[in-house]
Amino acid sequence: MAVLEDEGYRATAPRRAIINILAEKQEGFTAEEIGNELPAVGRATIFRTIKLLLKAGVICRLNLMDGAPKYSLSSVEHHHHTVCVRCGNVGEFRAATVERLMRGLSDDIPGNIVGHRLELYIVCDRCTGNPDD
């Protein structure tokens, strides 16, 4: 909530309720899931709050393979995501190799690269039954 207040937005009761729910999330979430958990908060308020949190860098938007948006809390500054195609679990990772690749590509791409996103679609350890989970 402090991030939004620092940006000049009021700490309304619906925004606080949304942020409290998000603070408990260990995995990715959809706006619809938040709406189901907070039936007293209007759908438009949920979407506007998500948009503000995206702009502030508090959450990340992911596009699932079917194109549906899913969100996750940002825990590191610049990172990439894994998304399980079975259960929807979202993970974050940092990879120096990806950053080196982007720097190397800059000579081959006309214009200046100003950002990038990487989402790897996986079957997570929980879904594969990997005992190292």
C-alpha positions as CSV (number, residue, x, y, z in Angstrom):
1,M,0.0,0.0,0.0
2,A,2.9,2.3,0.7
3,V,4.0,2.2,-2.9
4,L,0.6,3.4,-4.1
5,E,0.5,6.1,-1.4
6,D,3.9,7.2,-2.5
7,E,2.5,7.5,-6.1
8,G,-0.3,9.8,-4.7
9,Y,-3.1,7.2,-4.6
10,R,-5.5,7.0,-1.6
11,A,-5.5,4.0,0.7
12,T,-9.1,3.1,0.3
13,A,-10.7,0.2,2.0
14,P,-11.1,-1.8,-1.2
15,R,-7.5,-1.2,-2.2
16,R,-6.3,-2.3,1.2
17,A,-8.4,-5.5,1.0
18,I,-7.0,-6.3,-2.4
19,I,-3.4,-5.7,-1.3
20,N,-3.9,-7.8,1.9
21,I,-5.1,-10.7,-0.3
22,L,-2.2,-10.3,-2.7
23,A,0.3,-10.2,0.2
24,E,-0.8,-13.7,1.1
25,K,-0.3,-15.1,-2.4
26,Q,2.5,-17.6,-2.8
27,E,1.7,-18.4,-6.4
28,G,0.3,-16.5,-9.4
29,F,-3.2,-15.2,-9.4
30,T,-5.9,-13.9,-11.8
31,A,-8.1,-10.9,-11.3
32,E,-11.1,-13.3,-11.3
33,E,-9.5,-15.2,-8.4
34,I,-9.1,-11.9,-6.4
35,G,-12.8,-11.1,-7.3
36,N,-13.9,-14.5,-6.0
37,E,-12.1,-13.9,-2.7
38,L,-13.4,-10.3,-2.4
39,P,-17.0,-10.4,-3.6
40,A,-17.7,-7.0,-1.9
41,V,-15.1,-5.3,-4.0
42,G,-16.2,-4.3,-7.5
43,R,-14.6,-5.8,-10.6
44,A,-13.5,-2.4,-11.9
45,T,-11.8,-1.6,-8.7
46,I,-9.9,-4.8,-8.8
47,F,-8.7,-4.2,-12.4
48,R,-7.8,-0.6,-11.7
49,T,-5.8,-1.6,-8.6
50,I,-4.0,-4.3,-10.5
51,K,-3.2,-1.8,-13.2
52,L,-1.7,0.6,-10.6
53,L,0.3,-2.2,-9.0
54,L,1.7,-3.2,-12.4
55,K,2.7,0.4,-13.2
56,A,4.4,0.6,-9.8
57,G,6.3,-2.7,-10.4
58,V,4.8,-4.4,-7.4
59,I,3.3,-7.2,-9.6
60,C,4.1,-8.7,-13.0
61,R,1.7,-9.6,-15.7
62,L,2.2,-13.0,-17.4
63,N,0.5,-14.2,-20.5
64,L,-0.5,-17.9,-20.3
65,M,-0.2,-20.1,-23.3
66,D,-3.9,-19.5,-24.0
67,G,-3.4,-15.8,-23.8
68,A,-5.1,-15.3,-20.5
69,P,-3.4,-12.9,-18.1
70,K,-2.0,-14.1,-14.8
71,Y,-0.2,-12.0,-12.2
72,S,2.5,-12.6,-9.6
73,L,4.2,-10.5,-7.0
74,S,7.6,-9.1,-7.9
75,S,10.3,-10.3,-5.6
76,V,13.4,-9.3,-7.6
77,E,14.1,-6.3,-9.7
78,H,14.5,-7.7,-13.2
79,H,13.5,-11.3,-13.6
80,H,11.9,-13.8,-15.8
81,H,9.1,-16.4,-15.2
82,T,8.2,-20.0,-15.4
83,V,4.6,-21.0,-15.7
84,C,3.4,-24.6,-15.2
85,V,1.1,-25.6,-18.0
86,R,-0.7,-28.1,-15.7
87,C,-1.3,-26.3,-12.4
88,G,-0.5,-22.7,-13.3
89,N,2.3,-22.3,-10.7
90,V,4.4,-19.2,-11.4
91,G,8.1,-19.1,-10.6
92,E,10.7,-16.4,-11.0
93,F,14.3,-16.6,-12.0
94,R,17.2,-14.4,-13.0
95,A,19.6,-15.5,-15.7
96,A,22.8,-13.8,-16.7
97,T,22.9,-15.9,-19.9
98,V,19.6,-14.3,-21.0
99,E,20.9,-10.8,-20.3
100,R,24.1,-11.5,-22.3
101,L,22.0,-12.8,-25.1
102,M,20.0,-9.6,-25.2
103,R,23.2,-7.5,-25.3
104,G,24.5,-9.7,-28.1
105,L,21.2,-9.3,-30.1
106,S,21.3,-5.5,-29.9
107,D,23.8,-5.4,-32.7
108,D,21.5,-7.4,-35.0
109,I,18.3,-5.5,-34.2
110,P,17.6,-2.1,-35.8
111,G,16.8,0.4,-33.1
112,N,17.4,0.3,-29.3
113,I,16.1,-2.6,-27.2
114,V,14.4,-0.9,-24.2
115,G,13.1,-4.0,-22.4
116,H,12.2,-7.7,-22.7
117,R,10.1,-10.4,-21.0
118,L,10.8,-14.1,-20.9
119,E,8.2,-16.7,-19.9
120,L,9.1,-20.4,-20.0
121,Y,6.2,-22.8,-20.0
122,I,7.0,-25.9,-18.0
123,V,5.6,-28.9,-16.2
124,C,6.7,-28.1,-12.6
125,D,8.2,-30.6,-10.2
126,R,4.9,-30.9,-8.3
127,C,3.1,-32.0,-11.4
128,T,5.8,-34.4,-12.6
129,G,6.0,-36.0,-9.1
130,N,9.7,-35.1,-8.8
131,P,10.8,-36.1,-5.2
132,D,13.3,-33.2,-5.2
133,D,10.3,-30.8,-4.8
